[in-house]
Amino acid sequence: MKKYTIQKKPFVVPTNDGKLIEEHFGNASIKSELSIAHMIAPPNWSEPFQTPEFEEYTYIIKGKKQFNINGEIVVLKAGESIKIEKGARVQYSNPFNKECEYLAVCLPAFSMDLVHREA
């Protein structure tokens, strides 16, 4: 029995906001306790506030990304990373003029039942 799994065809999550989400491991692809996704957020992108029941780690590959965490604005650039604790009210955005490429890891794995996005 193999002791590894290679992901060659990540699940591309359908979006209507121009953001690319490629889930390599998680609930929509190869089942895993955590989720790992490669993302590209277009310029001037944002999503609603959420209060997830998972920790989220983000590593910025290219560009900049803005986080509004419980009212505090944090901006990360390429080469920087952040861990956001579960239960934090957070909004992710790219209010800048260039796309932002990043990796996101959620523990436990991302699911719509756990993210609690605001309307």
C-alpha positions in Angstrom: 0.0 0.0 0.0 1.3 3.4 -1.0 2.3 5.8 1.8 1.7 9.0 -0.3 -0.9 10.6 -2.6 0.0 12.8 -5.6 -2.5 15.4 -6.8 -2.2 16.2 -10.5 -5.7 17.5 -11.2 -6.9 19.8 -8.4 -10.6 20.6 -8.2 -11.3 24.0 -9.6 -14.0 25.6 -7.4 -16.6 27.4 -9.5 -16.7 31.2 -8.7 -18.5 34.2 -10.1 -16.1 36.9 -8.8 -13.0 36.2 -11.0 -11.1 34.4 -8.3 -9.3 31.2 -9.2 -9.5 28.5 -6.5 -7.7 25.1 -7.1 -8.2 22.8 -4.2 -5.5 20.2 -4.1 -6.7 18.4 -0.9 -9.9 18.9 1.1 -13.6 18.3 0.9 -14.0 18.9 -2.8 -11.0 17.0 -4.1 -8.8 14.3 -2.4 -10.5 14.0 1.0 -8.2 15.2 3.8 -8.5 16.5 7.4 -7.1 19.8 6.1 -7.5 21.7 2.8 -4.8 23.1 0.7 -5.7 25.5 -2.1 -3.8 27.5 -4.7 -5.6 30.8 -5.3 -5.4 33.9 -7.5 -7.4 36.9 -6.5 -7.9 39.5 -9.3 -7.4 43.2 -8.7 -10.1 44.9 -6.6 -11.6 41.6 -5.4 -13.2 41.0 -2.0 -15.5 38.5 -0.4 -18.0 38.9 2.5 -17.0 38.8 6.1 -16.9 35.3 7.6 -16.4 33.7 11.1 -15.0 30.3 10.3 -14.8 27.2 12.5 -11.3 26.4 11.2 -7.8 27.9 11.4 -6.6 29.4 8.1 -3.0 29.8 7.1 -2.2 31.9 4.1 1.2 32.2 2.3 1.5 35.0 -0.3 3.3 34.0 -3.5 2.9 37.1 -5.6 1.3 40.5 -5.0 -0.5 41.7 -1.8 -3.6 40.6 0.1 -5.6 42.5 2.7 -7.1 40.9 5.8 -9.7 42.7 8.0 -9.5 40.6 11.2 -11.9 41.7 13.9 -11.6 45.3 12.6 -7.8 45.4 12.3 -6.4 45.8 8.8 -3.4 43.6 7.9 -1.7 43.7 4.5 0.8 40.9 3.5 3.1 40.9 0.5 4.9 38.1 -1.3 7.0 35.9 1.0 4.8 36.6 4.1 2.3 34.4 5.8 -0.4 34.5 8.5 -2.4 32.2 10.7 -5.9 33.3 11.5 -7.5 31.5 14.5 -10.9 29.9 14.2 -13.7 32.1 15.4 -12.1 35.4 14.2 -14.4 37.6 12.1 -12.4 38.1 8.9 -12.7 39.6 5.4 -10.3 38.7 2.7 -9.7 41.1 -0.2 -7.3 42.4 -2.8 -8.0 46.1 -3.1 -4.8 46.6 -5.1 -4.3 47.0 -8.8 -2.4 43.7 -9.4 -3.5 40.1 -8.9 -2.5 38.3 -5.7 -1.4 34.6 -5.8 -1.4 32.7 -2.6 -1.8 29.3 -0.9 -4.4 28.7 1.8 -4.5 25.9 4.3 -7.5 25.3 6.5 -7.6 23.0 9.5 -10.1 21.3 9.6 -10.7 21.3 5.9 -12.7 24.2 4.4 -16.4 23.6 4.1 -19.4 25.9 3.4 -21.0 24.5 6.6 -18.0 25.8 8.7 -17.2 29.1 7.1 -20.3 31.2 8.2 -20.2 33.9 5.5 -22.2 37.0 6.1 -24.9 37.9 3.6 
